[in-house]
Amino acid sequence: MDSMTRLYSGVAVADRAAALEWYTSFFGRPADEVIGGEALWRVSDTAWVFVDEHPQRAGHALLTLEVLGLDDILARLATHGIEHEPVETYDNGVRHVVIADPDGNSLSLAEGPASDR
């Protein structure tokens, strides 16, 4: 698969305007690009998350984003009223938490153990 160079992960939402507000809070910034009806956030040099209005498909996304500073991110989200499930720590030291958007899409955040940073 050497010919694949970027990943664009889509999240279907029921209400684009409401979703843009929520995802702006989630990512801590407005979309990096808006192309047609899609709002895109760059999460790394080769990966993007985009949000698009598809009410019939909303609520079925499962994404996991690796992060640094998980506790700080969760504190920032809390200031915007964004709640999360309990943080789990796996046997390998990875801390993982699930956050659901208003449509029920699952956006997990995972932070590797301090020894890996």
C-alpha positions in Angstrom: 0.0 0.0 0.0 2.9 2.4 -0.6 0.7 4.5 -2.9 -1.6 5.6 0.0 -0.3 8.8 1.5 -3.1 10.5 3.5 -6.0 9.5 5.7 -9.3 11.4 5.6 -11.7 10.1 8.3 -15.3 11.2 7.9 -17.9 11.8 10.6 -21.5 12.0 9.5 -23.7 14.4 11.5 -27.3 15.3 11.5 -27.0 19.1 11.8 -24.0 20.7 10.2 -24.2 24.1 12.1 -24.5 22.4 15.5 -21.8 20.0 14.6 -19.4 22.7 13.6 -19.9 24.4 16.9 -19.3 21.2 18.8 -16.2 20.1 16.8 -14.7 23.6 17.1 -14.8 23.1 20.8 -13.6 19.5 20.6 -10.5 20.4 18.5 -10.0 23.8 20.2 -10.1 25.7 16.9 -12.2 26.3 13.9 -11.9 23.9 10.9 -8.6 24.2 9.1 -10.5 24.0 5.7 -14.0 24.0 4.5 -14.6 22.4 1.1 -18.2 22.3 -0.1 -20.2 21.0 2.8 -17.2 19.4 4.5 -15.4 20.9 7.4 -11.9 19.5 7.8 -9.5 19.5 10.8 -5.9 18.5 10.3 -4.8 16.1 13.1 -1.3 15.3 11.7 0.8 15.8 8.6 -1.0 13.0 6.9 -4.4 12.7 8.7 -7.6 14.7 8.6 -11.0 14.4 10.3 -13.9 15.8 8.3 -17.5 16.4 9.3 -20.3 16.4 6.8 -24.0 16.5 7.1 -25.6 13.1 6.4 -28.5 12.7 8.8 -29.3 9.1 7.8 -25.7 8.0 8.6 -25.1 10.2 11.7 -24.0 8.6 14.9 -22.0 5.6 13.6 -18.4 6.9 13.5 -15.7 5.2 15.6 -12.5 7.2 15.7 -9.5 7.1 18.0 -7.0 10.0 18.1 -3.7 9.6 19.8 -3.0 12.7 21.9 -0.4 14.3 24.3 -1.7 15.9 27.4 -4.9 14.0 27.8 -5.8 15.5 31.2 -5.4 19.1 29.9 -7.5 18.2 26.8 -10.3 16.8 29.1 -10.2 19.9 31.3 -10.5 22.1 28.2 -13.4 20.1 26.9 -15.1 20.3 30.3 -15.1 24.1 30.1 -17.2 23.7 26.9 -19.6 21.3 28.6 -18.3 18.3 26.7 -18.5 15.2 28.9 -16.7 11.9 28.6 -16.8 8.3 29.8 -14.4 7.3 32.6 -10.7 7.2 31.6 -9.4 3.7 31.4 -5.8 2.6 31.7 -4.9 -0.5 29.7 -2.3 -3.1 30.7 0.2 -1.5 28.3 -0.1 1.9 30.1 -2.2 3.5 27.4 -4.9 5.8 28.8 -8.1 5.8 26.8 -11.4 7.8 27.0 -14.5 7.8 24.9 -16.3 11.1 24.0 -19.6 11.1 22.2 -20.6 14.0 19.9 -24.3 15.1 20.0 -25.1 12.5 17.3 -23.5 9.7 19.2 -20.4 9.4 17.1 -17.6 7.9 19.2 -14.4 10.0 19.3 -11.8 8.3 21.6 -8.7 9.9 22.8 -5.7 7.7 23.7 -2.4 8.8 25.3 0.6 6.5 25.5 2.4 5.8 28.7 4.9 8.5 29.9 7.8 6.1 29.2 6.9 6.2 25.5 7.0 10.0 25.3 
